[in-house]
Structures are given as structure tokens and as C-alpha cells.
Amino acid sequence: MPSAVSISSPWRRPTSPIVCRFADGQVDLLIIGAGYQGLSTALHAARAGLSVQVIEAGSLGDGASGLNGGQVIPGLKQDPETLLALFGEQAGRRLLQFSAKTADAVFDLIGAEGLEVEHQRSGWIQAAHTELALQVAVQRNRQWRAQGADVALLNQADVALLTGAEGYRGGFLDRRAGVVNPLALVHELARIAIASGAALVLNDAATSLRKDGALWRVETLSGHSLRASKVLVATNAYSQGLVPNLAESLVWLNSFQIATEPLPASFDFILPSGQAVSDSRRILVYYRRTPDGRLVLGGRGPMRVPKRTEDWRHLERAMHRLFPMLGAVRVEHRWFGRVAMTRDALPHLHEPQPGLLMVAGCQGRGIGLMVGLGEALARYCRTGEPDDLPLPISPLKPIPLHRFRRLAVAANVTLYRALDALER
Ligand SMILES: Cc1cc2nc3c(=O)[nH]c(=O)nc-3n(C[C@H](O)[C@H](O)[C@H](O)COP(=O)(O)OP(=O)(O)OC[C@H]3O[C@@H](n4cnc5c(N)ncnc54)[C@H](O)[C@@H]3O)c2cc1C
């Protein structure tokens, strides 16, 4: 008999109140979506003197920013040499230097603003499960060291000691990385954006967006009609039909997570130094400890909306494979959210019409990226100078045969899971 699931995450938000309001009259910048992208841009734009309105369809943290695993990892999925080859020396170096500092953007903000966000900066391990994956780690380590990054190569014994997990050959340690309470970070970004003058409205979706003379006009579900000089559509994996081709330029996948009950001291050998981990499998799992001692573990899940506890069973199996001693430990939280993927596995910045901006496609690594991009997006809204942007502005193109893409991805996930199982 399948068991109905109660969906919850272990992330708690700070108790400070968030005061919502509509701005008076037209604004310089209207932002649709209150995740890290929308709120970080709102913060920097408001501090630069722009009038800013943010509207969010749900509650704070209902999107990926409140649901993620809290692993703050610098860099993109591509290694430095790949970025330089893809974008050329000038644009590639700008993107590389920006991406190298995205974890700094998060931890510096928390420190400088005294944000009430639980965090720990002990690094991130990419644990290699095969010899081939270890060779990738060797290259990654070489390339980031050449950029002066604080990274290291780990041998089998190092990884076993740092993770407490079974079965890895070695790995890559990035000491720039760390973990945060992701929901608290959304809440605190909203709080300081509002304190800096931005207006925020929750539970009111943008339903239409159109040009109105020199301005943009946005209608909301509650019947409000807002006018702005510029609009940032910060809806990412939760994009729907507001901007033609935006949702069709992405494939969103469900990322699932589980959190155990707080583990007793006898399990202190699991991640004893507090690193976050992702492994090198095609369908990777990622995990970390929370300050109250839970193990949080995530990975791909079914493409449909989950309904039963069994939909998270693959994660429990992964946890028991890595940590067989956790057999009797209870899973207390199960939840999921959407991750936006692009065809080239790069995030994209679009401006399909002047003054209409959007960034989408974090490939599951968006905390540092989106918090860090906020400052550059705000600067661009003020100056209109594209050289201020770490990402080039690219055309907004739908993926061909988009409606079949998710089926193709689902088939690939099944295939990759089978290949991963063979390599155990
Ligand atoms: C389960 C999971 C685990 C992840 N783990 C990690 C991790 O460990 N490390 C990492 O770096 N990244 C991780 N990510 C990715 C990361 O969370 C995202 O890249 C990042 O949060 C994206 O931020 P965002 O502001 O662009 O989008 P979101 O946070 O998704 O915000 C978009 C917002 O737009 C709102 N919206 C949509 N349509 C409308 C509308 N019409 N009107 C108004 N509002 C609208 C949505 O309600 C939503 O709140 C994970 C993602 C998921 C789902």
C-alpha cells in the first residue's frame, strides 16, 4: 500500500517580519520572482538609488532558493580552460573571475550584513567513484590551482576520513565553498532589500507583461497594474508563459531531497569537518550535515510531481549505499524543487527587448551564481553598459522539439542510473 507523503524541509526561516507593499507610481526596475536572483538584484539596485518593486507569486522561498541543498559552490559546471575556450580570452576571463568569487559573494554578504543565516565555510568535496572520475578531479584541481584557487586533490583515505562514506577513489576539495541555510538566506535577502528601499509583494503573480510606450506594464493576479522602465524576469526554472520562449529555452528537472532525524554522536564520523559533498555519478547525489546534526541528501527524482513516500526511496537507497550504518535512522523530511537546465549546461542572460532582462539555467548550482549576479544586473540596469556583465547577453531561443525534451531527459536519467549502478 503506497504511503501518502508529507512534504517538508528542515530549513527554518528567521523570525524577523517581512513588510510587503506596492511602490507608489511607476518604478525604475520591476522584478518578477523573489528568489536569490530577484532579491539580490533588488538589494543592489535599491542601494544604487533605483526605485524597485519585486513581485512574487508564492511565499518567500517557494521557488528553488528556499528549497535547495544549501551547498554554496563557486565556479560553473565547466572548468576554467573550457570557459576560456568557449568564450574567448576577454569574455571568458571575465566570466571565470566572476564565477571564482560567487561563494565569496554569499559569505561576504552574510558577514558584512550580519545576516541571520546559519552557515559554515569548510569546503566542498567532489568525490570520485571511478578512476575516470578521479582523472577529471586531477584536471579540475590543476586548472583551478593555475587560477590561484584554494583547492586540493584528495586521495582515497582523505575522502574516506572527510566523508565517512564508502566506495570513493579520491576527490577534489574546493575550500572556497561552504553551506548555508538556503531559506534563511532568501528571507534575509528580502529583509535587507526592503530595508534598502525595495518594495516587495508576495502571493501575487505577474500574469502579463507588455510594452506601454517607453515603459513596461505588468498586470498581476490581484488586479494591480504596474509600470516600470526596466523589468527583470527572475523566474528561472519556474518560468511559464510570461516571456515568449523563456520556458522553452530550458528543461526543468525535479531535484529531490531527504533529511534524517538529528544523528546521535556515534555518527560524528560522517562529515566530521562539515564539508558538503557531491559525487561524480552521472545521476549524482549530494549531501551535507545540518547544524542540528541531520544528514541532508539530494539527487534527481521522477519528472512528475511526487505523491508517495516511495518517490524518495532511491535517495534512501543511495544513503544506505554510502552509509550502510544508517539503516535504522529515520528520514524526517522529504521535499523537492525545480532545477533549470540548458542545452549547453551554461546559465544564460537574455535581453529579448531593450529593458527586459532575465537569467536562467543554473544547472543546480545557483546559490552563489544568483546572489553574485545581483550586483552586476543592478549595475547594468543603471548604466546599460554590457561590459559590466559577467555573462554575455545571448539570444532567447526555444529548444527544438521542446515538448519532447522532458521525455528524452527522463529516458536519459533511467539510462544513466543503470550505467551508474554498473560502476558501483
Ligand atoms: C532541490 C534543489 C536543490 C538545489 N541544491 C543546490 C545547491 O545545493 N547549491 C546550489 O548552488 N544550487 C542548488 N540548487 C539550485 C538553486 O536553488 C537555484 O539555482 C537558485 O535558487 C535559483 O534562484 P532564482 O532566484 O533564479 O530562482 P527561484 O529561487 O526558483 O525563484 C524564482 C521565483 O519566481 C517566482 N515566480 C514564477 N513565476 C512567477 C510569476 N508569474 N510572478 C511572480 N513570481 C513568479 C517563483 O514562485 C519563484 O519564487 C538547487 C535547486 C533545487 C530545486
The ligand as an SDF file (V2000), in Angstrom:
LIG
                    3D

 53 58  0  0  0  0  0  0  0  0999 V2000
   16.0880   20.7060   -4.6680 C   0  0  0  0  0  0  0  0  0  0  0  0
   17.1350   21.6630   -5.1660 C   0  0  0  0  0  0  0  0  0  0  0  0
   18.4320   21.5850   -4.6660 C   0  0  0  0  0  0  0  0  0  0  0  0
   19.3960   22.5110   -5.0910 C   0  0  0  0  0  0  0  0  0  0  0  0
   20.6170   22.4890   -4.4810 N   0  0  0  0  0  0  0  0  0  0  0  0
   21.5050   23.4770   -4.7590 C   0  0  0  0  0  0  0  0  0  0  0  0
   22.7110   23.5710   -4.0200 C   0  0  0  0  0  0  0  0  0  0  0  0
   22.9650   22.8040   -3.0830 O   0  0  0  0  0  0  0  0  0  0  0  0
   23.5940   24.5440   -4.3760 N   0  0  0  0  0  0  0  0  0  0  0  0
   23.3180   25.4460   -5.3720 C   0  0  0  0  0  0  0  0  0  0  0  0
   24.1470   26.3260   -5.6450 O   0  0  0  0  0  0  0  0  0  0  0  0
   22.1470   25.4020   -6.0520 N   0  0  0  0  0  0  0  0  0  0  0  0
   21.2320   24.4630   -5.7490 C   0  0  0  0  0  0  0  0  0  0  0  0
   20.0380   24.4420   -6.4060 N   0  0  0  0  0  0  0  0  0  0  0  0
   19.7670   25.4800   -7.4340 C   0  0  0  0  0  0  0  0  0  0  0  0
   19.4170   26.8220   -6.8020 C   0  0  0  0  0  0  0  0  0  0  0  0
   18.4970   26.6440   -5.7690 O   0  0  0  0  0  0  0  0  0  0  0  0
   18.8240   27.7390   -7.8930 C   0  0  0  0  0  0  0  0  0  0  0  0
   19.7240   27.8190   -8.9640 O   0  0  0  0  0  0  0  0  0  0  0  0
   18.5600   29.1410   -7.3930 C   0  0  0  0  0  0  0  0  0  0  0  0
   17.8420   29.1320   -6.1940 O   0  0  0  0  0  0  0  0  0  0  0  0
   17.7850   29.9150   -8.4530 C   0  0  0  0  0  0  0  0  0  0  0  0
   17.4060   31.1690   -7.9240 O   0  0  0  0  0  0  0  0  0  0  0  0
   16.4180   32.0940   -8.7170 P   0  0  0  0  0  0  0  0  0  0  0  0
   16.1710   33.2880   -7.8990 O   0  0  0  0  0  0  0  0  0  0  0  0
   16.9530   32.3240  -10.0980 O   0  0  0  0  0  0  0  0  0  0  0  0
   15.0890   31.2270   -8.9050 O   0  0  0  0  0  0  0  0  0  0  0  0
   13.9920   30.7690   -7.8280 P   0  0  0  0  0  0  0  0  0  0  0  0
   14.5340   30.7470   -6.4670 O   0  0  0  0  0  0  0  0  0  0  0  0
   13.3920   29.4940   -8.3570 O   0  0  0  0  0  0  0  0  0  0  0  0
   12.9260   31.9340   -7.8650 O   0  0  0  0  0  0  0  0  0  0  0  0
   12.0030   32.0780   -8.9220 C   0  0  0  0  0  0  0  0  0  0  0  0
   10.7470   32.6460   -8.3030 C   0  0  0  0  0  0  0  0  0  0  0  0
    9.9010   33.1450   -9.3360 O   0  0  0  0  0  0  0  0  0  0  0  0
    8.5730   33.0190   -8.8500 C   0  0  0  0  0  0  0  0  0  0  0  0
    7.6540   33.1440   -9.9830 N   0  0  0  0  0  0  0  0  0  0  0  0
    7.4980   32.3240  -11.0400 C   0  0  0  0  0  0  0  0  0  0  0  0
    6.5710   32.8250  -11.8800 N   0  0  0  0  0  0  0  0  0  0  0  0
    6.1480   33.9990  -11.3410 C   0  0  0  0  0  0  0  0  0  0  0  0
    5.2050   34.9820  -11.7420 C   0  0  0  0  0  0  0  0  0  0  0  0
    4.4960   34.8600  -12.8840 N   0  0  0  0  0  0  0  0  0  0  0  0
    5.0000   36.0650  -10.9550 N   0  0  0  0  0  0  0  0  0  0  0  0
    5.7110   36.2240   -9.7950 C   0  0  0  0  0  0  0  0  0  0  0  0
    6.6100   35.3070   -9.3590 N   0  0  0  0  0  0  0  0  0  0  0  0
    6.8420   34.2170  -10.1350 C   0  0  0  0  0  0  0  0  0  0  0  0
    8.5610   31.6400   -8.2130 C   0  0  0  0  0  0  0  0  0  0  0  0
    7.4790   31.4890   -7.3070 O   0  0  0  0  0  0  0  0  0  0  0  0
    9.9350   31.6200   -7.5340 C   0  0  0  0  0  0  0  0  0  0  0  0
    9.8610   32.0000   -6.1730 O   0  0  0  0  0  0  0  0  0  0  0  0
   19.0650   23.5090   -6.0530 C   0  0  0  0  0  0  0  0  0  0  0  0
   17.7640   23.5790   -6.5670 C   0  0  0  0  0  0  0  0  0  0  0  0
   16.8090   22.6850   -6.1190 C   0  0  0  0  0  0  0  0  0  0  0  0
   15.4080   22.8030   -6.6580 C   0  0  0  0  0  0  0  0  0  0  0  0
  1  2  1  0
  2  3  1  0
  2 52  2  0
  3  4  2  0
  4  5  1  0
  4 50  1  0
  5  6  2  0
  6  7  1  0
  6 13  1  0
  7  8  2  0
  7  9  1  0
  9 10  1  0
 10 11  2  0
 10 12  1  0
 12 13  2  0
 13 14  1  0
 14 15  1  0
 14 50  1  0
 15 16  1  0
 16 17  1  0
 16 18  1  0
 18 19  1  0
 18 20  1  0
 20 21  1  0
 20 22  1  0
 22 23  1  0
 23 24  1  0
 24 25  2  0
 24 26  1  0
 24 27  1  0
 27 28  1  0
 28 29  2  0
 28 30  1  0
 28 31  1  0
 31 32  1  0
 32 33  1  0
 33 34  1  0
 33 48  1  0
 34 35  1  0
 35 36  1  0
 35 46  1  0
 36 37  1  0
 36 45  1  0
 37 38  2  0
 38 39  1  0
 39 40  1  0
 39 45  2  0
 40 41  1  0
 40 42  2  0
 42 43  1  0
 43 44  2  0
 44 45  1  0
 46 47  1  0
 46 48  1  0
 48 49  1  0
 50 51  2  0
 51 52  1  0
 52 53  1  0
M  END
$$$$
